[in-house]
Amino acid sequence: MFDRELRELLFSAITRAEAALKAVCAHEFTRLHPDEVNPYLNPDYYDSRRRPSAVALIDKVFKRILELDGNPRNRGDYGGKAYIRHCMEDHNGQVPLWVLANDLSFGQTVWFFQVQSPAVRLAVAESFTGLYADTHDGPRRITIKRLDSIFNRLVFYRNLRAHDERCYCARYDGRANENVYQAIGDLGYLLDKDDYLELFGRFSALVARATSAMPSRRQATLSAMGVRERELADRAEIILRS
């Protein structure tokens, strides 16, 4: 029951972070490639060092979405996405990235961010830095490298929830410091202050209830999550002051 509640709590917060990444990526990519029809299909607009991965994204994800949704035969069984079909049929096949992004999974969105040109990746990082400053009293620089590590972890925990797998003791990439408490901290970079305060408060309350109900497993549970007891109080104080 504890793990199920933890998964749902994480999923709700990660969904908001996913929406922010989709919006920022769509905005920054389109801003650098205005007045072009479906520029995300052009492999030249991606990082040249990651061209094979970008081509795979275009062919396996973007083109497939457009082909499936644009094919009239798929209206029934496939269901499709009406908003994409509307663009395909009524706007001469032009599907803006902000529309297409709604049909991407979280993992596909992160893939899109990670194969972007350095200019777009930097713009995305700067946007998140600005979003953080908008709702916090103090600034915090959010780098490209940090975003890469944050979103890799969040996709991992998002997928655990999707497959109903145990979450509290799972370690991304098998590393000790890649734990669920780190993922909770990651969300502090992406959510506004009020949303993160709510998330952290609910997380702290959930941990307190679970460990009180299982006193003999208290330390083992905290350790499995990567939580040091004093850190919960310290982090809460830092959040309130930031």
C-alpha positions as CSV (number, residue, x, y, z in Angstrom):
1,M,0.0,0.0,0.0
2,F,2.9,2.3,0.8
3,D,4.6,1.7,-2.5
4,R,1.3,2.1,-4.4
5,E,0.7,5.5,-2.8
6,L,4.3,6.5,-3.5
7,R,4.0,5.6,-7.2
8,E,0.8,7.6,-7.6
9,L,2.4,10.6,-5.8
10,L,5.4,10.5,-8.1
11,F,3.3,9.9,-11.2
12,S,1.2,13.0,-10.6
13,A,4.2,15.2,-10.2
14,I,6.2,13.7,-13.1
15,T,3.2,14.2,-15.3
16,R,3.4,18.0,-14.6
17,A,7.1,17.9,-15.3
18,E,6.5,16.1,-18.6
19,A,4.0,18.7,-19.7
20,A,6.5,21.4,-18.9
21,L,9.2,19.7,-21.0
22,K,6.9,19.2,-23.9
23,A,5.8,22.9,-23.9
24,V,9.3,24.3,-23.5
25,C,10.9,22.0,-26.2
26,A,8.1,22.8,-28.7
27,H,8.5,26.5,-28.1
28,E,12.3,26.7,-28.3
29,F,12.6,24.4,-31.3
30,T,9.9,26.2,-33.2
31,R,11.3,29.6,-32.3
32,L,14.6,28.6,-34.1
33,H,12.8,27.2,-37.1
34,P,9.8,29.5,-37.8
35,D,7.6,29.5,-40.9
36,E,8.6,26.0,-41.9
37,V,6.3,23.1,-42.5
38,N,7.0,20.3,-39.9
39,P,10.6,21.3,-39.3
40,Y,11.0,18.4,-36.8
41,L,11.2,16.0,-39.8
42,N,14.4,17.6,-41.0
43,P,17.4,15.7,-39.6
44,D,19.7,18.6,-40.3
45,Y,18.0,20.5,-37.5
46,Y,19.3,18.1,-34.8
47,D,22.7,17.7,-33.2
48,S,25.0,16.3,-36.0
49,R,26.8,14.1,-33.4
50,R,23.5,12.4,-32.7
51,R,22.2,12.2,-36.2
52,P,21.5,8.4,-36.2
53,S,19.4,8.7,-33.1
54,A,17.6,11.8,-34.5
55,V,16.8,9.9,-37.8
56,A,15.5,7.0,-35.7
57,L,13.2,9.4,-33.8
58,I,12.0,11.0,-37.0
59,D,11.3,7.7,-38.7
60,K,10.0,5.6,-35.9
61,V,8.1,8.2,-33.9
62,F,7.2,11.4,-35.8
63,K,6.5,9.9,-39.2
64,R,4.7,7.0,-37.8
65,I,2.4,9.3,-35.8
66,L,1.7,11.4,-38.9
67,E,1.1,8.3,-41.1
68,L,-1.3,6.6,-38.6
69,D,-3.3,9.7,-37.8
70,G,-3.3,11.0,-41.4
71,N,-4.6,7.7,-42.8
72,P,-8.4,7.7,-43.1
73,R,-8.5,3.9,-42.7
74,N,-7.3,4.3,-39.2
75,R,-10.2,6.4,-38.0
76,G,-12.1,3.4,-36.5
77,D,-10.1,0.7,-34.9
78,Y,-7.0,2.8,-34.3
79,G,-8.9,5.7,-32.9
80,G,-6.1,8.1,-33.8
81,K,-5.8,11.6,-32.5
82,A,-8.4,14.0,-33.9
83,Y,-6.3,17.1,-33.3
84,I,-3.5,15.7,-35.5
85,R,-5.9,14.5,-38.2
86,H,-7.5,18.0,-38.2
87,C,-4.1,19.5,-39.0
88,M,-3.3,16.9,-41.6
89,E,-6.6,17.4,-43.4
90,D,-7.5,21.0,-42.9
91,H,-4.0,22.6,-42.9
92,N,-2.3,20.8,-45.8
93,G,-0.4,18.3,-43.6
94,Q,1.1,21.0,-41.3
95,V,1.2,19.7,-37.8
96,P,2.8,22.2,-35.4
97,L,5.2,20.6,-32.9
98,W,3.1,21.8,-29.9
99,V,0.3,19.7,-31.4
100,L,2.4,16.7,-32.2
101,A,4.0,16.7,-28.8
102,N,0.7,15.8,-27.2
103,D,1.0,12.3,-28.9
104,L,4.5,11.7,-27.6
105,S,5.3,9.6,-24.6
106,F,7.5,11.0,-21.8
107,G,10.4,8.9,-23.0
108,Q,10.0,10.1,-26.6
109,T,9.9,13.7,-25.4
110,V,13.1,13.2,-23.5
111,W,14.6,11.5,-26.6
112,F,13.6,14.6,-28.6
113,F,15.3,16.9,-26.1
114,Q,18.5,14.9,-26.0
115,V,19.1,14.9,-29.8
116,Q,18.5,18.6,-30.2
117,S,21.1,21.0,-31.4
118,P,23.2,22.6,-28.6
119,A,21.4,25.9,-29.2
120,V,17.9,24.4,-28.6
121,R,19.2,22.4,-25.6
122,L,20.7,25.5,-24.0
123,A,17.5,27.5,-24.7
124,V,15.4,24.7,-23.0
125,A,17.8,24.8,-19.9
126,E,17.5,28.6,-19.7
127,S,13.8,28.4,-19.9
128,F,13.7,26.0,-16.9
129,T,16.1,28.3,-15.1
130,G,13.6,31.2,-15.8
131,L,10.6,29.1,-14.7
132,Y,12.3,28.3,-11.4
133,A,13.2,32.0,-10.8
134,D,9.6,33.0,-11.5
135,T,8.2,31.1,-8.5
136,H,11.1,31.1,-6.1
137,D,12.7,33.9,-4.1
138,G,16.2,32.9,-5.1
139,P,17.6,31.8,-8.5
140,R,18.9,28.4,-9.4
141,R,20.8,27.7,-12.6
142,I,19.6,24.6,-14.3
143,T,22.1,23.2,-16.7
144,I,21.7,21.0,-19.8
145,K,23.7,18.2,-18.0
146,R,21.4,18.4,-15.0
147,L,18.3,18.2,-17.1
148,D,19.6,15.2,-18.9
149,S,20.2,13.3,-15.6
150,I,16.9,14.5,-14.1
151,F,14.8,13.4,-17.0
152,N,16.5,10.1,-17.4
153,R,15.7,9.3,-13.7
154,L,12.1,10.6,-14.0
155,V,11.4,8.4,-17.1
156,F,12.7,5.4,-15.2
157,Y,10.3,6.0,-12.2
158,R,7.5,6.9,-14.6
159,N,7.9,3.6,-16.3
160,L,8.0,1.7,-13.0
161,R,4.6,3.1,-12.2
162,A,3.3,2.3,-15.7
163,H,4.3,-1.4,-15.2
164,D,3.1,-1.6,-11.6
165,E,6.6,-2.4,-10.4
166,R,8.0,-1.7,-6.9
167,C,9.3,1.8,-6.7
168,Y,10.5,2.7,-3.2
169,C,13.7,0.6,-3.3
170,A,14.3,0.9,-7.1
171,R,17.6,2.3,-8.2
172,Y,18.0,3.9,-11.7
173,D,20.9,2.3,-13.5
174,G,21.6,0.2,-10.4
175,R,23.5,3.0,-8.7
176,A,23.1,3.7,-5.0
177,N,22.6,7.4,-5.3
178,E,20.0,7.1,-8.1
179,N,17.1,6.5,-5.7
180,V,13.5,7.6,-5.3
181,Y,14.5,10.4,-2.9
182,Q,16.8,11.8,-5.6
183,A,13.8,11.7,-8.0
184,I,11.8,13.7,-5.4
185,G,14.6,16.2,-5.3
186,D,14.7,16.4,-9.1
187,L,11.2,17.6,-9.2
188,G,12.2,20.6,-7.2
189,Y,13.9,21.9,-10.2
190,L,10.9,21.5,-12.5
191,L,7.8,22.3,-10.4
192,D,6.8,25.7,-9.1
193,K,7.4,26.3,-5.4
194,D,3.8,25.7,-4.2
195,D,3.5,22.5,-6.2
196,Y,6.8,21.2,-4.9
197,L,5.9,22.1,-1.3
198,E,2.8,20.1,-1.7
199,L,4.6,17.2,-3.2
200,F,7.3,17.2,-0.5
201,G,4.8,17.5,2.3
202,R,2.8,14.6,1.0
203,F,5.9,12.5,0.5
204,S,7.2,13.3,4.1
205,A,3.7,12.4,5.5
206,L,3.6,9.2,3.6
207,V,7.0,8.1,4.7
208,A,6.2,9.0,8.3
209,R,3.0,6.9,8.3
210,A,4.6,3.9,6.7
211,T,7.7,3.9,8.9
212,S,5.5,4.4,12.0
213,A,3.4,1.4,11.0
214,M,6.5,-0.7,10.4
215,P,8.9,0.3,13.2
216,S,11.1,-2.8,12.8
217,R,11.6,-1.9,9.1
218,R,12.0,1.9,9.6
219,Q,15.7,2.2,9.0
220,A,15.8,-0.4,6.2
221,T,12.9,1.4,4.4
222,L,14.5,4.8,4.7
223,S,17.8,3.5,3.5
224,A,16.2,1.8,0.5
225,M,14.7,5.1,-0.6
226,G,18.0,7.0,0.0
227,V,16.5,9.0,2.8
228,R,18.5,10.2,5.8
229,E,16.0,11.1,8.5
230,R,17.5,14.5,9.3
231,E,17.5,15.4,5.6
232,L,13.7,15.4,5.4
233,A,13.5,18.2,7.9
234,D,16.5,20.1,6.5
235,R,15.2,19.9,2.9
236,A,11.7,21.1,4.0
237,E,13.4,24.1,5.7
238,I,15.4,24.9,2.6
239,I,12.3,24.8,0.4
240,L,10.4,27.1,2.7
241,R,13.2,29.6,2.6
242,S,13.9,29.4,-1.2
